[in-house]
Amino acid sequence: MTGWAIEAGGYHSGRMPGIDLHAHTLYSDGTFTPRRSVGLARERGLDVLAITDHDTVDGLGEARAAGRELGVEVVPGIEFSTVSDGEGVHVLCYLMDADDAELAAELQRLREDRYTRGERMVAKLQGLGHPISFERVREIAEGGTIVRPHVAQALVEAGVVPTLKDAFSEELIGSGGRAYVEKHALAPVEALRLIHRAGGVCVLAHPGTFRETNPVPAALIEEMAAAGLDGIEASHPEHTEEVERRYVEMAESLGLLWTGGSDCHGDRYDPVRLGMRSTTREQFERLTARAAELRAAVAGGSGARPAVGGTRRRPAPPGLAGR
């Protein structure tokens, strides 16, 4: 396995950056345009960048046009916000058919739900005496999908809280908080099946950040693997070296590919993360090969699931069970 080093801002594998498979733009909760994201990728030595906005593909056209101009391969993606046992589980989708009718219908439903959810959260906050407006939240979103960080920014601007993180509390818009509103969301396995029907590759995002400090339950990962999960995002800025090693080991034990990505949100969070984590060329080639298999299966009307990389699936090792 590749060596490891600790850099400013956290753990980082010894691999040179080149393939970042997790980035957001202003079409969801990032602050950069797709073009700026791709331009920064070029500046930072990345030759592949996945745009994975939450529940939308609206930024992909601009990103891919910029990629062709600047010599950066742009991988189309989506990050689905799914729910399991009342808790959010993020699922990444790559190389799907963005024009798939079922996928497009679900994304439209999610977008409409996010809009009304934002309205209802703002109404609750106003009822609690906080001076924010939905008009301002819409301005912050700049036409993109409305998500909680947009509401959080409005709270910061209004002087209700000093930082975005402080808005995610029991008193405000944290899960179960006084102004929190439940959202429409698929279950993780439902999202996985939707992604596969659209010819996309499904990767579990940053499993070490479930419920703030606890990891996604191993039982859920095994359930998703049994249902056809393709990979695990092992390398992430909020995963320590130990956690990253753990998820690489889990992916390998389950016969899954593993990825790395910065989860960059522009300058919404400090520092700008783009390129801070990366995917190896070997794993990226496994991902693209898997996408080709899935698209061929969809075109042929087959429900069969070829094994990822030919590796037989095995139960998670004892050291990972229950984590």
C-alpha positions as CSV (number, residue, x, y, z in Angstrom):
1,M,0.0,0.0,0.0
2,T,1.1,3.6,-0.7
3,G,2.9,5.4,2.1
4,W,1.3,8.1,4.2
5,A,2.2,11.5,5.4
6,I,0.6,14.2,7.6
7,E,0.2,17.6,6.1
8,A,-1.2,20.8,7.3
9,G,-5.0,20.5,7.8
10,G,-4.9,16.7,8.5
11,Y,-3.9,13.4,7.1
12,H,-3.1,12.9,3.5
13,S,-1.9,9.9,1.6
14,G,1.5,10.0,0.0
15,R,-0.1,9.9,-3.5
16,M,0.3,12.9,-5.6
17,P,-3.1,14.6,-6.4
18,G,-4.5,13.9,-9.8
19,I,-8.1,12.4,-9.4
20,D,-10.5,14.1,-7.0
21,L,-13.9,12.4,-7.1
22,H,-15.9,14.6,-4.8
23,A,-16.6,18.3,-5.3
24,H,-19.6,20.7,-5.0
25,T,-20.5,23.8,-6.9
26,L,-23.0,26.7,-6.3
27,Y,-25.6,24.5,-7.9
28,S,-25.9,22.8,-4.5
29,D,-24.0,23.9,-1.4
30,G,-20.6,24.9,-2.9
31,T,-19.6,28.5,-3.5
32,F,-17.7,28.2,-6.8
33,T,-19.1,28.0,-10.3
34,P,-18.5,24.8,-12.1
35,R,-16.0,26.6,-14.3
36,R,-14.1,28.0,-11.4
37,S,-13.9,24.5,-9.8
38,V,-12.5,23.0,-12.9
39,G,-10.0,25.9,-13.3
40,L,-8.8,25.4,-9.7
41,A,-8.5,21.7,-10.4
42,R,-6.1,22.5,-13.3
43,E,-4.1,24.9,-11.1
44,R,-3.7,22.3,-8.4
45,G,-2.5,19.6,-10.8
46,L,-5.7,17.5,-11.0
47,D,-6.4,15.8,-14.3
48,V,-9.7,14.4,-13.3
49,L,-12.5,16.0,-11.2
50,A,-15.9,14.7,-10.4
51,I,-18.7,17.2,-9.9
52,T,-21.0,15.7,-7.3
53,D,-23.6,18.3,-6.4
54,H,-26.3,17.3,-3.9
55,D,-29.4,15.9,-5.8
56,T,-28.8,17.8,-9.0
57,V,-26.9,17.6,-12.3
58,D,-27.5,21.2,-13.3
59,G,-23.8,22.2,-13.1
60,L,-22.5,19.4,-15.3
61,G,-22.8,21.1,-18.7
62,E,-20.8,24.1,-17.6
63,A,-18.2,21.9,-15.9
64,R,-17.7,19.6,-18.8
65,A,-17.4,22.5,-21.2
66,A,-14.7,24.0,-19.0
67,G,-13.0,20.6,-18.7
68,R,-12.7,20.3,-22.5
69,E,-11.3,23.8,-22.7
70,L,-8.8,23.4,-19.8
71,G,-7.8,19.8,-20.3
72,V,-9.4,18.4,-17.2
73,E,-11.5,15.3,-17.4
74,V,-14.8,16.0,-15.7
75,V,-16.7,13.0,-14.3
76,P,-20.4,13.5,-14.0
77,G,-21.7,12.7,-10.6
78,I,-24.4,13.3,-7.9
79,E,-24.4,13.1,-4.2
80,F,-27.7,11.7,-2.9
81,S,-28.8,12.5,0.6
82,T,-30.4,9.3,1.7
83,V,-31.9,8.4,5.1
84,S,-31.5,5.2,7.2
85,D,-33.1,4.9,10.6
86,G,-33.7,8.6,10.7
87,E,-30.1,9.5,10.0
88,G,-28.5,10.9,6.8
89,V,-26.3,8.6,4.7
90,H,-24.7,10.2,1.7
91,V,-24.4,8.1,-1.5
92,L,-22.3,9.1,-4.5
93,C,-23.3,8.4,-8.1
94,Y,-20.8,8.4,-11.0
95,L,-20.9,8.2,-14.8
96,M,-24.7,7.8,-14.9
97,D,-27.0,8.6,-17.8
98,A,-28.1,12.1,-16.7
99,D,-30.9,12.0,-19.1
100,D,-32.4,8.8,-17.7
101,A,-36.1,9.5,-17.2
102,E,-36.5,7.9,-13.8
103,L,-33.4,9.6,-12.4
104,A,-34.5,13.0,-13.8
105,A,-37.9,12.5,-12.2
106,E,-36.4,11.7,-8.8
107,L,-34.0,14.7,-9.0
108,Q,-36.9,17.0,-9.8
109,R,-38.9,15.7,-6.9
110,L,-35.9,16.2,-4.6
111,R,-35.4,19.8,-5.9
112,E,-39.0,20.7,-5.3
113,D,-38.9,19.2,-1.8
114,R,-35.7,21.1,-0.9
115,Y,-37.4,24.3,-2.0
116,T,-40.5,23.8,0.2
117,R,-38.4,22.5,3.0
118,G,-36.3,25.7,3.0
119,E,-39.5,27.8,3.1
120,R,-40.7,25.8,6.1
121,M,-37.4,26.0,8.0
122,V,-37.3,29.8,7.5
123,A,-40.9,30.1,8.7
124,K,-40.0,28.1,11.8
125,L,-36.9,30.3,12.4
126,Q,-39.0,33.5,12.0
127,G,-41.5,32.0,14.5
128,L,-38.6,31.7,16.9
129,G,-37.9,35.4,16.5
130,H,-34.9,35.2,14.1
131,P,-34.7,37.9,11.5
132,I,-34.1,36.0,8.3
133,S,-36.0,35.8,5.0
134,F,-36.6,33.1,2.5
135,E,-35.8,35.6,-0.2
136,R,-32.3,35.9,1.2
137,V,-31.9,32.1,1.3
138,R,-32.9,31.9,-2.4
139,E,-30.3,34.6,-3.2
140,I,-27.6,32.7,-1.3
141,A,-28.5,29.5,-3.2
142,E,-28.1,31.5,-6.5
143,G,-30.7,29.3,-8.3
144,G,-29.2,26.0,-7.1
145,T,-30.8,23.4,-4.9
146,I,-31.7,24.9,-1.5
147,V,-30.0,23.0,1.3
148,R,-29.4,23.7,5.0
149,P,-26.0,25.4,4.6
150,H,-27.9,28.2,2.7
151,V,-30.2,28.7,5.6
152,A,-27.2,28.6,8.0
153,Q,-25.5,31.3,6.0
154,A,-28.5,33.5,6.3
155,L,-28.5,33.0,10.0
156,V,-24.8,34.0,10.1
157,E,-25.5,37.1,8.1
158,A,-28.4,38.0,10.4
159,G,-26.1,37.8,13.4
160,V,-28.0,34.9,14.9
161,V,-24.9,32.7,15.1
162,P,-21.2,33.4,14.5
163,T,-20.4,30.4,12.2
164,L,-22.2,28.0,9.9
165,K,-21.5,25.1,12.2
166,D,-23.3,26.9,15.1
167,A,-26.5,26.9,13.1
168,F,-26.6,23.1,13.1
169,S,-27.8,22.9,16.7
170,E,-30.8,21.7,18.6
171,E,-32.0,25.2,19.0
172,L,-31.9,25.9,15.2
173,I,-31.6,23.7,12.2
174,G,-29.6,20.7,13.5
175,S,-31.2,17.3,12.9
176,G,-34.3,17.2,15.2
177,G,-33.7,20.9,16.1
178,R,-36.5,23.4,16.8
179,A,-36.5,24.7,13.2
180,Y,-35.5,21.4,11.5
181,V,-37.8,20.0,8.8
182,E,-37.6,16.5,7.6
183,K,-36.9,16.0,3.9
184,H,-38.0,13.6,1.2
185,A,-35.2,11.1,0.8
186,L,-34.6,7.7,-0.6
187,A,-33.3,4.8,1.6
188,P,-29.6,4.0,0.7
189,V,-30.5,0.8,-1.1
190,E,-33.3,2.5,-3.0
191,A,-30.8,5.1,-4.2
192,L,-28.3,2.4,-5.2
193,R,-30.9,0.7,-7.3
194,L,-31.9,4.0,-9.0
195,I,-28.3,4.7,-9.7
196,H,-27.7,1.3,-11.3
197,R,-30.9,1.6,-13.4
198,A,-29.4,4.8,-14.8
199,G,-26.1,3.0,-15.6
200,G,-24.3,4.8,-12.8
201,V,-21.7,3.5,-10.3
202,C,-22.7,3.8,-6.6
203,V,-20.2,4.6,-3.9
204,L,-20.9,5.2,-0.2
205,A,-19.7,8.7,0.7
206,H,-17.5,9.4,3.7
207,P,-18.8,6.6,6.0
208,G,-16.7,7.8,8.9
209,T,-18.8,10.9,9.4
210,F,-22.2,9.3,10.1
211,R,-24.1,10.8,13.1
212,E,-21.3,13.5,13.6
213,T,-18.7,11.2,15.2
214,N,-19.8,7.6,14.7
215,P,-19.2,5.7,11.5
216,V,-21.9,4.3,9.2
217,P,-22.9,1.0,10.9
218,A,-21.0,-2.0,9.4
219,A,-24.3,-3.8,9.1
220,L,-25.7,-1.1,6.7
221,I,-22.5,-1.2,4.6
222,E,-22.8,-5.0,4.4
223,E,-26.5,-4.7,3.4
224,M,-25.6,-2.2,0.7
225,A,-22.8,-4.4,-0.5
226,A,-25.2,-7.4,-0.7
227,A,-27.5,-5.2,-2.7
228,G,-24.8,-4.2,-5.2
229,L,-22.8,-1.3,-3.8
230,D,-19.8,-0.7,-6.0
231,G,-17.4,1.2,-3.7
232,I,-16.6,3.1,-0.5
233,E,-15.1,6.6,-0.3
234,A,-12.3,5.7,2.0
235,S,-10.1,8.8,1.6
236,H,-11.8,12.0,2.8
237,P,-10.6,15.1,4.7
238,E,-12.6,14.1,7.7
239,H,-11.2,10.6,7.8
240,T,-8.0,10.2,9.8
241,E,-5.2,7.9,8.5
242,E,-6.5,5.1,10.7
243,V,-10.1,5.5,9.5
244,E,-9.0,5.6,5.8
245,R,-7.0,2.4,6.2
246,R,-10.0,0.8,7.9
247,Y,-12.3,1.6,4.9
248,V,-9.7,0.5,2.3
249,E,-9.5,-2.8,4.2
250,M,-13.3,-3.0,4.4
251,A,-13.7,-2.3,0.7
252,E,-11.2,-4.9,-0.2
253,S,-12.8,-7.5,2.1
254,L,-16.2,-6.9,0.4
255,G,-14.8,-6.9,-3.1
256,L,-15.5,-3.2,-3.6
257,L,-13.5,-0.5,-5.2
258,W,-12.5,2.5,-3.0
259,T,-12.2,6.1,-3.8
260,G,-10.9,9.4,-2.5
261,G,-12.2,12.9,-2.8
262,S,-11.9,16.3,-1.2
263,D,-15.6,17.0,-0.7
264,C,-14.7,20.6,-1.7
265,H,-17.4,23.2,-1.1
266,G,-15.5,26.2,-2.5
267,D,-14.6,28.7,0.3
268,R,-17.7,27.9,2.4
269,Y,-15.4,25.9,4.7
270,D,-11.8,26.7,5.4
271,P,-9.5,25.7,3.7
272,V,-10.5,25.3,0.1
273,R,-10.2,21.5,0.0
274,L,-9.9,20.8,-3.7
275,G,-7.3,18.1,-4.3
276,M,-6.7,17.5,-0.6
277,R,-7.7,13.9,-1.1
278,S,-7.4,11.8,-4.3
279,T,-8.2,8.5,-5.9
280,T,-5.5,6.2,-7.3
281,R,-5.4,5.6,-11.0
282,E,-6.0,1.9,-10.4
283,Q,-9.2,2.5,-8.5
284,F,-10.4,5.1,-11.0
285,E,-9.9,2.6,-13.8
286,R,-12.0,0.0,-11.8
287,L,-14.7,2.6,-11.4
288,T,-14.8,3.5,-15.2
289,A,-14.8,-0.2,-16.1
290,R,-17.7,-0.8,-13.7
291,A,-19.6,2.0,-15.3
292,A,-19.1,0.4,-18.7
293,E,-20.5,-2.9,-17.4
294,L,-23.5,-1.2,-15.9
295,R,-24.3,0.8,-19.1
296,A,-24.0,-2.3,-21.2
297,A,-26.3,-4.2,-18.8
298,V,-28.8,-1.3,-18.9
299,A,-28.6,-1.2,-22.7
300,G,-29.1,-5.0,-22.9
301,G,-31.9,-5.0,-20.4
302,S,-30.0,-7.3,-18.0
303,G,-30.5,-7.1,-14.3
304,A,-27.3,-9.1,-13.7
305,R,-24.6,-7.6,-11.6
306,P,-21.0,-8.4,-12.7
307,A,-18.5,-8.6,-9.8
308,V,-16.3,-5.5,-9.2
309,G,-12.8,-6.3,-10.3
310,G,-13.6,-10.0,-10.2
311,T,-13.2,-10.1,-6.4
312,R,-15.4,-12.4,-4.4
313,R,-17.3,-10.7,-1.6
314,R,-16.5,-11.8,1.9
315,P,-18.0,-10.7,5.3
316,A,-16.3,-7.7,6.9
317,P,-13.4,-8.8,9.0
318,P,-14.0,-9.1,12.8
319,G,-12.2,-5.8,13.6
320,L,-14.6,-3.9,11.4
321,A,-17.9,-5.5,12.5
322,G,-20.1,-3.2,14.5
323,R,-17.9,-0.1,14.0
